[in-house]
Structures are given as C-alpha cells and as structure tokens.
Amino acid sequence: MSEAIEKIILAEKLVRVTFLPEGKTVEFEFGTMPYQHHGKPMSFLDVAENHDVFLDHACGGVCACTTCHLWIKDQAGISEADDDELDRMDMAADQQLNSRLGCQAVITRPGEYVVEIPRWNRNYVSEGKPLTLAEEK
C-alpha cells in the first residue's frame, strides 16, 4: 500500500509566489529550493524555472537584457536593485515604480509575492516553451 505524504510547510517558512496573468501560484519552503542557474539564486526567474512557469530570459538570466522584466506588486521581502540592474532597466519598455528584472529580484524572506509579466513581454515561443492553450490528452 502506497500513500503520498505531502510535506507540510510551516507558515513562518512558506514562500508563495503568484505569477500573473497566468494565475499560477507556487509554494515552497524558504531556503530549500534548488538553484537552477537562471538568474540569481531565489530570484523570480529561479522560482519560475523550478516550478515550470515560463518567464522569458533571452540572456540566460545574467542581467544582459530585459526580457524577464516584470512588475512586483509589493517590494517588501525583495532584494534592492543593484547598479547593473538599474542600468539595464533604463532600456526596458514601460517601466513602472515596481519594475524589476526577474533574474535579479531575489526573495529574501518567507512571504506572499505577486508578480506580473507584462503582456508585451510574453514571448511564449522562445526557448522551445510554446503557449499551451488547452491540455492535450
């Protein structure tokens, strides 16, 4: 007899990230997610790559482009932008006060985060990850 045992994450260690407009929410225990070498460890790009959420990153997550530009709904618990990111963001389209590069914005503590990938920045066909409108069975 095989039973699936679900790991319970204590509330004080829970990270919950919702990616809009897809509306996909992922949860994991802070400090336990493996680093996938896309962006900085615990960046939103790293979270996306670990949880099968598509966030375009033409440069591989090394802060050399703006394809992972996103809007973070609340900046609390997120690392400050460094000079390299700020310089790169000068080239990003439709900057807002909550604009960050997904490869550089790092989650620094447990909590709930909501990020939006701008409509014009959703390149669903790059890197072999096409948009799936309906599940094929």
Secondary structure as UniProt FT lines:
FT   HELIX           11..13
FT   STRAND          14..20
FT   TURN            21..23
FT   STRAND          24..29
FT   TURN            30..31
FT   TURN            41..42
FT   HELIX           44..50
FT   TURN            51..52
FT   TURN            58..59
FT   TURN            67..68
FT   STRAND          69..72
FT   TURN            76..77
FT   HELIX           83..89
FT   TURN            90..91
FT   TURN            93..94
FT   TURN            97..98
FT   STRAND          99..101
FT   TURN            102..104
FT   STRAND          106..107
FT   STRAND          111..116
FT   HELIX           119..121
FT   TURN            124..125
FT   HELIX           126..128
//
